Structures are given as structure tokens and as C-alpha cells.
Amino acid sequence: GAGGLAGGAALLAGATFGGAAAMAGGLTSALGWGPGTGLGDPSAEIAVGLANGLLEIMTAAPNCIDAENPQVEVVGHVDAVVACRSLNDLGARLLDYWYAVRADVFSPWPLHMQQNWVKLAYLVKYGDLRRGGGGALARCACGLLLELGEGFRASATVLDTTRGSTWAAALLRLAELCDRSPPPPGWCFPG
């Protein structure tokens, strides 16, 4: 509704002027509770980090959406990410974004690699988190975000080298955290 659109616009503005770190407070304040969502829980850190990673991509390339008004379209995608309740939801939002981005904004990316990327994104979207596979799926999501972010042409994104390196390092640290402290079975995002 209108409140969600306003919330998305506020988050987009925060990301544009302060990066994904500025959104962390707003994102965590909108969060609820479930397995792995407690304050200081590594699983909650993974959830917020993955959401921030995707938000950073979206806000760094606001004109890359294939729409009449790409900035407005990005706000809808940002709202959808903030509303994610699980890694499966985030996988769905990642795929939604993938299908909304114009193909010309990517560096040459062979078709078979794009197909593999999409298959892995569907695995994240439909993977069974109830059986405890959240660590492997979250690690996969980190890799998908890294690949997507690195796939943009330099002219298509506002990420400078320093900001891009910081973003990539944060995702690599999250991937390591997924191995050290895998999310519990039934893991859901703070929400």
C-alpha cells in the first residue's frame, strides 16, 4: 500500500545517500522473530547481510530496470526485499530483480553461465529450509549476489571501486559465517 511505498522510498533514499549500512537500522526495526532471528544471532546477521547485499545492488543501479520509470520500479523491488521473511523469499526477490533488469547493462556474460545463475537462484527460492540446509543455500545466495553485482557494466552502476570492494568483502564474510554458524532448521528472517 501507500505506507509500503513510502517506506520503500525512505529506504531507497537512505541507500542512495548512505549505502546499505544506512538501511540496516530500518530493516532490523521492521523485523519479527523465529528460529535464528534473535539479536546477536549469526543467522540474523546473515539474513540482514543478504538483504543489504541485494539492496545495495538495486540502489547502485537504479536506471537498469526495464520500465518506463525505472526508479519507481526499484522502490517496489526494495519494498519486496524488506518484506522478505525467509531466504526463499529473498531468492524470489532476486529472481524478480533479475528478470526486471535490462540485458544491455551486463558485461558480456555467456548464456550458459546466465542459465546456471538462474538455476541456482531457483534453488535458493525453493530450497527446503526446514531440514537445515540454510547454510548452504545462504552461501549460494552470497555467490549469486557477488556474480550479479560483478556482472554490471561499470557505466551502469554508481558503485565506485571502494564501495564495490567493501560490498564484496561483506558478502564474502557472510559466506564464511554461513559455514561457521549455519542457520538452524526452519530458519526465517527477522521480521
C-alpha positions as CSV (number, residue, x, y, z in Angstrom):
1,G,0.0,0.0,0.0
2,A,0.9,3.6,0.2
3,G,2.7,3.1,3.5
4,G,4.9,0.4,2.0
5,L,5.7,2.6,-1.0
6,A,6.7,5.4,1.4
7,G,8.8,3.0,3.4
8,G,10.5,1.8,0.3
9,A,11.1,5.3,-0.9
10,A,12.7,6.2,2.5
11,L,14.9,3.1,2.4
12,L,15.9,3.9,-1.2
13,A,16.8,7.4,-0.2
14,G,18.8,6.0,2.7
15,A,20.7,3.7,0.4
16,T,21.3,6.4,-2.2
17,F,22.8,8.8,0.3
18,G,24.3,6.4,2.9
19,G,24.7,3.0,1.4
20,A,23.2,-0.3,2.6
21,A,24.6,0.3,6.1
22,A,22.1,3.2,6.5
23,M,19.3,0.8,5.8
24,A,20.3,-1.8,8.4
25,G,18.6,0.0,11.3
26,G,15.4,0.4,9.3
27,L,15.5,-3.1,8.2
28,T,16.1,-4.6,11.6
29,S,13.4,-2.5,13.2
30,A,10.8,-3.9,10.9
31,L,11.8,-7.5,11.7
32,G,10.0,-10.1,13.7
33,W,11.1,-13.3,15.4
34,G,11.6,-17.0,14.6
35,P,14.4,-19.6,14.5
36,G,17.7,-17.8,14.1
37,T,16.4,-14.3,14.4
38,G,17.5,-13.2,17.9
39,L,19.6,-10.1,18.4
40,G,23.3,-11.1,18.0
41,D,22.4,-14.4,16.4
42,P,24.7,-15.2,13.4
43,S,21.7,-16.3,11.4
44,A,20.0,-12.9,11.9
45,E,23.3,-11.2,10.8
46,I,23.3,-13.5,7.7
47,A,19.7,-12.5,6.9
48,V,20.2,-8.8,7.3
49,G,23.5,-9.0,5.4
50,L,22.0,-10.8,2.4
51,A,19.1,-8.4,2.3
52,N,21.5,-5.4,2.4
53,G,23.6,-7.0,-0.3
54,L,20.7,-7.2,-2.6
55,L,19.5,-3.7,-1.7
56,E,23.0,-2.3,-2.4
57,I,22.8,-3.8,-5.9
58,M,19.4,-2.4,-6.5
59,T,20.2,1.1,-5.3
60,A,23.5,1.2,-7.1
61,A,21.9,0.6,-10.5
62,P,18.6,2.4,-10.3
63,N,18.4,3.1,-14.0
64,C,19.0,-0.5,-15.1
65,I,15.4,-1.7,-14.8
66,D,13.4,-2.3,-18.0
67,A,10.5,0.0,-17.1
68,E,9.0,3.4,-18.1
69,N,10.1,4.8,-14.8
70,P,13.0,2.6,-13.5
71,Q,13.5,4.5,-10.2
72,V,9.9,3.9,-9.2
73,E,10.2,0.2,-10.2
74,V,13.3,-0.1,-8.0
75,V,11.3,1.2,-5.0
76,G,8.9,-1.7,-5.5
77,H,11.8,-4.1,-5.5
78,V,13.3,-2.6,-2.4
79,D,10.0,-2.9,-0.6
80,A,9.8,-6.5,-1.6
81,V,13.3,-7.2,-0.2
82,V,12.5,-5.5,3.1
83,A,9.3,-7.7,3.4
84,C,11.3,-11.0,3.0
85,R,10.6,-13.4,5.8
86,S,12.9,-16.2,4.6
87,L,15.8,-17.0,2.4
88,N,13.3,-18.5,-0.1
89,D,11.6,-15.1,-0.2
90,L,14.9,-13.4,-0.9
91,G,15.6,-15.9,-3.7
92,A,12.2,-15.0,-5.2
93,R,13.0,-11.2,-5.0
94,L,16.5,-11.9,-6.5
95,L,14.8,-13.6,-9.5
96,D,12.2,-10.8,-9.8
97,Y,15.0,-8.3,-10.0
98,W,17.0,-10.4,-12.5
99,Y,14.0,-10.6,-14.8
100,A,13.4,-6.8,-14.5
101,V,17.0,-5.7,-15.3
102,R,17.8,-4.8,-18.9
103,A,20.2,-7.2,-20.6
104,D,22.3,-4.4,-22.0
105,V,23.6,-3.3,-18.6
106,F,25.5,-6.5,-18.1
107,S,29.1,-7.1,-19.2
108,P,29.3,-9.9,-21.8
109,W,28.0,-12.9,-19.8
110,P,27.8,-16.2,-21.7
111,L,24.3,-17.6,-21.9
112,H,25.2,-20.9,-20.2
113,M,26.5,-19.0,-17.2
114,Q,23.3,-16.9,-17.1
115,Q,21.3,-20.2,-17.2
116,N,23.3,-21.7,-14.3
117,W,22.9,-18.5,-12.3
118,V,19.1,-18.6,-12.8
119,K,19.0,-22.3,-11.8
120,L,20.9,-21.6,-8.6
121,A,18.6,-18.7,-7.9
122,Y,15.6,-21.0,-8.2
123,L,17.3,-23.4,-5.8
124,V,17.5,-20.6,-3.3
125,K,13.9,-19.7,-3.9
126,Y,12.6,-23.3,-3.5
127,G,15.2,-24.9,-1.3
128,D,13.9,-26.7,1.9
129,L,15.0,-24.6,4.9
130,R,13.1,-26.9,7.3
131,R,15.7,-29.6,7.0
132,G,18.7,-27.4,7.9
133,G,20.1,-26.6,4.5
134,G,20.0,-22.9,5.2
135,G,23.8,-22.5,5.5
136,A,24.5,-23.9,2.0
137,L,21.6,-22.0,0.5
138,A,22.7,-18.7,2.2
139,R,26.2,-19.3,0.9
140,C,24.8,-19.9,-2.5
141,A,22.9,-16.6,-2.3
142,C,26.1,-14.8,-1.4
143,G,27.7,-16.2,-4.5
144,L,24.7,-15.2,-6.6
145,L,24.8,-11.6,-5.3
146,L,28.5,-11.4,-6.0
147,E,28.1,-12.7,-9.5
148,L,25.2,-10.3,-10.2
149,G,27.0,-7.3,-8.8
150,E,30.1,-8.0,-10.7
151,G,28.1,-8.6,-13.9
152,F,27.1,-4.9,-14.3
153,R,29.0,-2.8,-16.8
154,A,30.9,-0.1,-14.9
155,S,28.8,2.6,-16.6
156,A,25.5,1.0,-15.4
157,T,26.2,1.3,-11.6
158,V,27.1,4.1,-9.2
159,L,29.3,1.8,-7.1
160,D,32.8,3.1,-7.1
161,T,35.8,0.8,-6.6
162,T,36.0,1.3,-2.8
163,R,32.3,0.9,-2.2
164,G,32.2,-2.1,-4.5
165,S,35.1,-3.7,-2.8
166,T,33.5,-3.1,0.7
167,W,30.2,-4.7,-0.6
168,A,32.0,-7.7,-2.0
169,A,34.1,-8.2,1.2
170,A,30.9,-8.1,3.3
171,L,29.3,-10.8,1.2
172,L,32.5,-13.0,1.4
173,R,32.4,-12.6,5.2
174,L,28.8,-13.6,5.2
175,A,29.6,-16.7,3.2
176,E,32.3,-17.6,5.8
177,L,29.7,-17.0,8.6
178,C,27.3,-19.4,6.8
179,D,30.0,-22.1,7.1
180,R,31.0,-21.3,10.7
181,S,27.5,-20.8,12.1
182,P,24.9,-22.3,9.7
183,P,21.3,-21.1,10.3
184,P,19.1,-23.6,12.2
185,P,16.4,-25.8,10.6
186,G,13.3,-23.7,9.9
187,W,15.4,-20.6,9.7
188,C,13.4,-17.5,9.0
189,F,14.5,-13.9,8.6
190,P,13.9,-11.5,11.4
191,G,10.6,-9.9,10.6
